[in-house]
Amino acid sequence: MNNWMIYNKDISSLKPLGLSDEILRILANRGIETTEEALAFLKPSLEGLHDPYLMRDMDLAVDLIMDTIEEDGHIHIVGDYDQDGNSATVTLLKGLRHFHERVTYAVPDRVEDGYGLNENMVDNAKAIGVDLILTCDNGISAHDAIRHAKELGMRVLITDHHQVSLDEEGEEILPPADGILNPNRRDCDYPFKELCGAGVAFKLITALFDALGADEEEWLDLLQFVAMGTICDVVDLVDENRILVQEGLRRINRTENLGMRALIELNSWNKPVDVYAVGFVLGPCINASGRLSTARLGIELFMEEDEELVKNYALELIRLNNERKRLTQEAFQDVESKLKSGEVPLTDVLVAYTESGHESIVGIVAGRIKERFYRPTIVFSQAGEAGVLKGSGRSIEEYDMFTKLSEIREFFLSFGGHPMAAGMSIRGEKLDQLREELHANSGLSERDLQRKYTIDIAYPIERLELAFIDNLSILEPFGKGNPKPVFADKGIDLLGYKVMGKNQNVLKLILRKGERVVEAICFSGMERILEYIVRKFGEQRLANYNPRRNQQNPIDLIYYPSINEFRGERTVQLQIIDVR
């Protein structure tokens, strides 16, 4: 049984806003306690962006770039192969090329190079006459590569947002760069720590444009790329990130960038681009290039000005994403079937190997398996070297994966990560021993392995009206740190269900409460909820159901209310979060 809990926070201090109690309750549940905080949340604007010079080393960074430009030096950007890296690289490229022509870039190959700046990339930079290496979304842990670059006479400026390495005494170990922009440095007083890599890069560009007296509209146009990185890197959509995403989405929806327009049109997205569209339609196409080909495709898409080339780039990115989806589904089904059959034991920490999994997609598979079985999960696939497996892990809130794996670091040939995710490589013969070790020392209780849902409001579905649902839009953009409001109701009759979608990955329920009949759909967790319904009620297909029939299939439901628009008609539709 999953654990359902309901918030009960006081809303009296927010009453002067004059909003509905439901909206005030949701705001209070997000930790908003004053009318000032609420107004800043409900009406984010560019005036709310923090001064970039509050970030440690920002004045030094601007001077480094301006000196290099004045010397007609060669600036070389080193990005990363995911969407945030793409966004950060494009932001820096477009921003710097506004002032200077000698700006190039490189992105590591996921398989050949691994993550971040390495010594081989430094050598390549030296060979093409680079004067200043500028990293984005990486660099804070590239100690050896940066030391090598300094020995070769190049300057290095880091822009990154990842955690700084610590020594045995818990002191930060900063690489020997000429400047380090990272709000997560302990000695950095920047007031917002949750920027993604593109966000940090954007702060540098705003400071540079200010120093050189450039038109503000030039850097504001870059917000469309920053918004993509912020959404796809799943950072908290609060404070500055909320502003960056809202303003960025506005610019995406009126974009003149050929690549952005082609990606939207060729994905057949004919509605306003929102967080969902970026996170689940557009962004995965960019990520697919770094997984299955070269991340340069995604960068060139946004930089190219030849319409035919742009179209070809977009079509290739969509093709790669479709291939990524196919590979992911095959690997997911392989691991799922092994767990269901008992070939892979259902231990506290799931450790599985898939023959069909490409090493670049095992992290996605681990995430899906974690959601399916609600256990920390590590999925391995074959690496290039014989006998070596590469793995990626995804965790649950109750399990600090990085700490637990650090305790048995001797198992791994390579290892890194954070509490919710990790990457590693291991000798194949150690796989079973790793599983046994992690299970024996998981520290997880039966309650830890139960899903937990916190409900904003108990709200009967028969009371739902279109105007109420429309009003929830003032809380957007939704995402990590500002999730969609969670509603719940009980004693609902389940009249029937249907599995839908091209890949049979959407579950549709028909529900009745009193005289009200509504549709509900489920995307995430569909397999789990479908299994539960069939186990409880048997086959209740939507063949010829009668909404007036006295059917006794009562369920309780956690949901988010949405509006389905079809042929000009708008109707209430529930998005299912959990059922019991």
Protein Blocks (a to p, Z undefined) as FASTA:
>chain_A
ZZdddddddfklmmmnopafklmmmmmmnopabfklmmmmmmgcfklpccfklpghklmm
mmmmmmmmmnopacdddddfbfklmmmmmmmmmmmmmmombbcdddddfklnogajdfkl
mmmmmmnopabdcdehihjlmmmlmmmmmmnopacddddfbdcdddfkopacddfbfbdc
dfkbfklcbfbfkbcfklmmmmmmmmmmmmnopafklmmmmmmmmmmmmmmnopacehjl
mmmmmmmmmmmmmccbfklmmmmmmnopabdcdfklmmmmmmmmmmmmmmmmcfklmmmm
mmpccfklmmmmmmmmmmmmmmmmmmmmmmmmmmmmmmmnomaccdfbdcdddfklcfkl
mmmmmmmmmmmnopadddddddfbehiacddddddfklcfklmmmmmmmmpmbdcddfkb
ccddddfklmmmmmmmmmmmnopafklmpccdddfbdcdfklpcfklmmmmmmmpccdeh
iacdddddehiacfbdcdedjklpaccddddehjbccddddfehklmmmmmmmmmnopad
fklacfkbccdddcddddddddddeehiacdddddfbdZZ
